[in-house]
Amino acid sequence: MAKVVCVLYDDPVDGYPVSYPRDGVPHLECYPDGQSLPTPSAIDFTPGTLLGSVSGELGLRPYLEGLGHEFVVTSDKDDENSEFDRHLTDAEVVISQPFWPAYLTAERIAAAPKLKLAVTAGIGSDHVDLNAAIAAGITVAEVTYCNSVSVAEHVVMMILSQVRNYLPSYKWVIDGGWNVADCVQRSYDLEGMQVGTLGAGRIGVAVLRRLAPFDVHLHYTDKHRLPAEVEAELNLTYHPTAQEMVPHLDVVTINAPLHRETRRLFDDELISTMKRGAHLINTARALICDRDAVVRALQSGQLAGYAGDVWYPQPAPSAHPWRTMPHHGMTPHISGSSLSAQARYAAGTREILECYFAGRPIRDEYIIVSGGALAGVGAHSYTAGD
């Protein structure tokens, strides 16, 4: 039987919930492009409950132990001789979330001779060294589309909170004040602004669709140009490169995977070409931005604000400068881990495991690496050699 090691984030500080604000989550028939939601044979959890923490276990324990597999769940992944490292040596399957990634480095893969499958419970597999996985013949899979809309909603929230100066205004209320002038001195209308996305995949397009009713001017850049009918429907302006797009924009949102073409793309040089007072929103991956260049741009006023949901490393150390830089709206990588999204990525993880243990093909839209090469959605999203 197999050992399955699952790395999840810690339970709430007050303990695992005994009740929830709502009695469930809405039922979806399919994703916006028609792709079906995860289709496991069954689930052993209640949708709308906390599944991504160690006590939630993605609802997998009854299923895996019912097949006789060993199932190890831990949040201990970073310290020397972590529980993750101790169990990795004889693990056949590793499951991890982007929000609390178990970094599968080349060194860790070399120390895991039995590892055959690495599953991302969510979207984004850059915490896995894909080259090392290819060389070792490991299959890498993720639950594509499970939380794309979740992230897109978070992006729109962050754009509005930044442009309207929501977070400082909320703090005046908490502090007992009524400081209208302090609140509005950095507040603008989003209407009429030039807004663009780096990346126009599922998340990027979902962001554009949600912003269109705000009467903004929409732009995008992506290595795969959108169909002409989508450009016409949303009145999009296409730019071949980020360098050509960002000087025109009041708000830039990053919705692209991390690979060698995007790593540290937003450095001092590129940020200097942006409009003074532009806002930068990053729910994709932290390393697409140069950490210290962002801090400098906020301090100088070149950027009016930066809102992000992603850090490097994760979890971020307490001294990380993005915690204390001015005019930020950072969150601890929660955009894709709403309770609604957890029901989908937990079910998708089980679907992947059911296929793997039954010897059936995992659906192409979940595959990142297979057969010693980028494959499925991975071949579309990543570049060989990343």
N, C-alpha and C positions, 0 to 999 in steps of 0.2 A: 504494500500500500504506500501511498505518497505522503510526504510531509508538505503541508501547505502553510506558509508563513505569511501572515497578514499584518501590515503595519498601519495602524490607525491613530488618529489624534486622541488626546486624553479626554476623559469625561468632564462635564461641567464641574466647576470648583465646588458646587453645592451637591454634587452627586448626580447620578443618572436620573433623568426626569421620571416622575411618577404620573405626570399629566402634561397636556399640551394645550396651547391656546385654541387650537382648532381640532375638530374630530376627524379630520382626514384631509386629503388633497384632491383637487379636481382630476377627473379621469380624462386622459387624452386618447384620441383614436389613433393618431399618427403624428409624426413630426411635420413641420411646415412644407418640406419638399416631398412628402409622401412616404418617406422611410418609416418602416414599422418600428414601434417601440420594442424594447427587449422582450423576447419570447421564451423565457425559461419554462420548463415543464410545470414548475410550481414555485411558490415563494413561501418562506417561513418567517415572514415579518408583516407588520401592519404598516402600509404606506402612510407617511406623515410622522413616523417616529424617528428618533435619532439613531441612525444606523452607522454613521461614519466614525463614531468614537469606539473605544476599546470594548465597552459593554454592549454596544450595538452589534458589533461583529459582522456587519453587513448582512445580518440574518443568515449566515452561512453554516453555522455549527451543526444544526440538525442534519442538513443535507450531507455535509462532508463526513461527519462521524457516522452517519447512517451507511455510508459506503465503506467505512473502515479506515478512512484516512486520518492522519494526525493533523490537527488544526491548532496552530499557535498564533495567538493575537497579542500584539505588544505595541506600545508607543515608544519603547526604548530603542533608538536607532542610531544615535549620533556619537555617544560617548565611547571611549575605548572599551573593548570587550562588551559591547552592547548586547542585549538579548537578541536583537536582530542578527548581529554577526555570529553569535554562538549557534543559532539555528540555521543560518544560511549554508553552513558547510555540508549539510545533507538535505537541503530543501529541494524539492522538485518544482514547486510553484511558489512564486512570490507575488503578493498583491499589495499595492501601495496606492495612495491618493496624492494628487498634485499638491493638495493643501498641507500635507504632512509627509513630504516625499522621503522614501527610503532610497537614497541615492545609490543606484546600482552602477558603481564605477567599474572600470576595467579590472582593478585590483579585487574588488568584491566578486566580480564574475569569475575571475581566475580561482578564487577560493571556494567556488560553488560548483564542483564538477558534476553534480546531479541535476543542476538547474535546467529546466526545459521550457518553462513558460513564465513570463513576467507580465502581469496584468495591471493596467492602470484603471483603478475604479474612479473613472472620470475621463477627462480629455487632456491630452498633452503628455507625451512620454519622453521628454527631454531629460528627465531625471535618470533615465537609463542610458548608459553609453551604448548607442546603437551600433557603432562599429564593433565594439567588443561582443555585443549580442550576435551580430552577424557572423563574426569569426567563430563564435562558440556554438552556432547552430541553435540559438535560443529563439523561440517565438515571442514576440512582443505584441500585445494587444491592448486596446483601450475601448471604452464604451462610447463610441462616436455619437455626437448629437445629444447625449443624455442631459447635458447641462448648458448647451449653447445659448438657449433663450434665457436661462438663469443669469448667465454672464452678461448677455446683452442688456437685460433689465438693469443690472448693476452699473453698467457703463452709463446708461442714460441717467440714472440716479446721481452718479458722480459728476457728470457734466453739469446737470442742473444745480447740484449742491455747490459746485465750484463757481459757476458763473453768477449765481444768485447769492453767494456768500452765506450759505445756509448754516454751516457748522459754527462759525463765530457768533452768528445771531442766536443760535440755540444756546450757546454757552452764556450769553448775556442773560437769558431767561433763567438758566440754572443758577447763575450767580446772584439772582435777585434784581437785576437791572432792567432798565427800559431805555436803552441807549440806541435810539433810532438812527442817529447820525453815524455812530460807530458801525452799525450794521450795514447801512446802505452805501457807505463810502467806497465799497468795493463790489457793489451789486449792479448787474446789468441784465437786460433782457437777452435771451438766447435768440429770439426772433431776428431774422435778417443776417445772422452771422454765417461765416463760411466754416463749415465743419467737414472734416475728412477722416477717413480710416486708412491706416496702414494694414492691409489685409482685408480681403472681401470674400472670405469663406463663409461658413454658416454663421459664425458669430458676427463678423463684420457686416454681412448683409442684413442680419436681424437688427443690428444697431441702426443701420441706414433706414430701414423700414420704420422703426420706431421714432426716428428723428424727423422723418418727412412731414408729419402733421404740425411740427413746430415752425414751419415756414422758414427753414434755413436753406442755405445753398450747400448741396452735398457733393463731396469729392471722394475719390478713392484711388488707391494704387494697389496692384496685386500682380504677381507674375502670371496669373491666369485671368485674362480679361473677362468680364461678365458678358453674358449675351446682350445683344443690342436692345432686345425688348425690355430687359431689366433696367438698362441704362435710361431708356426712354421713359419707362414707368415712373422711376424715381428721380428723373431729371438729373442724372449723375454726370459729373465731369471726371473723366479718366485722366490719370497722369502716369506716364511710364515708370517713374521712379519716385521714391520718397523725397529725394532732393529737389525734384521739380514741383512737388505738391506742397510741401510745408510752408513755403514763403507766402502762400495765398490764404492761409487758414487762421481763424481765430481760435479754433479748438481742433486738436489732433487726438484721435483715439487709436491706440495700438491694439490690433486684434490679429496678430500674425504669430506663427510658431517661431520658436527660437532655433535658428540654424546659423551657419557661418555667414550668410548674407545679411542677417538681422542682428547678430550679436554686436552690442555696443554701437548700434546704428545712430542712436540719439546721443551724440557726443557734443563737446563744446562747439565744434565746427557746424554741425547740422543745426543745433539749437540756436546758434547765432544768426542763422538765416530765417528763423521764424519771426513773425510779427512780434514787436515788443508788446508784452501783455497777453500773449496767447496762453491758453491752458493746454496741458498735456495730461492725457488720461491713459493709464497702462494697466489693463487687467490680463495681459498676455503672459509675458515673462520678464522678470526684473532685468535680466542681463541684456535685453534689447536696448536698455538705457545705460549710459555711463553714470554710475551712482553719484560721483562727486560733481560731475558736470550739471546734473539736475539741481544739486544743492547750490552750486554757484549761480545758476540761472535764476533761482528763486531769490537768493540774497541780493542779486544785482537788479532785479526787476525785469529781466529779459522774459522770464516766465511769470505770469500773474498767479499761477497755481499749478500744482501737480497732485493728481489723485491716482492712487495705485492700489492694487489688491495683491500684488506679487512682490516678493523680496528675494534677495539672495544673500546668504543661504536662508533656508526656511527650516525651522522658525528663525526669525531675525534676532540677533543678539540685542540685549537691552541698550547697548551703546550705538546701535545702528543710526547713522545721521539722518535717515529719513523719518525717524521718530520725532525729531525735534526741529527739522527745517521749517522755515516760515511758509504759511499759506498752503499747507498740504491737507489732503483728505484721505490718508492711508487707512486701509483695513487689513486684517491678518488673513488674507487669501480665503475669503468666505464666499466670493461671488458665485461659485459653482457648487456650493455645498448646502444650498437651501434644503429644507426637509423635503420639498417637492422633488428636487434633483436627486437627493439621496435614494429615494424609492426607485428611480430609473437606473442610477448607476449600480445600485446593489443588485437589481434584477438583471442588468446587463452583465455584471461580473459572474453571476450564477449561470447565465446562458453560455458564456465563454467556457466556464469550467465544465458544464454538462457536455459541450461539444468536445472539449479536450479529453475528458475521461472516457467518453464513448467512442473516441476515434473518428468523430465527424468533423468536417471542415468548419472552422470558425468563419462567420460571414466576412466578406472582403472589407466592408466598411469598418470593421473592428481591427483589422490587421495593420500593424506598423512594420514589423519584420517577420519574415517567414522564409524557410528554405534557404537561409544564408544570404538574403538580400532584402532591401526595402520592398514592400509589397502592399497591396490593397491601398487604403487611404494614406499609408506611410509613404508610398511612392509618389503620391500627389503633393504631400505636405512638406516632406523633408528632401534634402539634397544629398546625394551620395557623398560620403566622406565627412558629413557633419559629425 
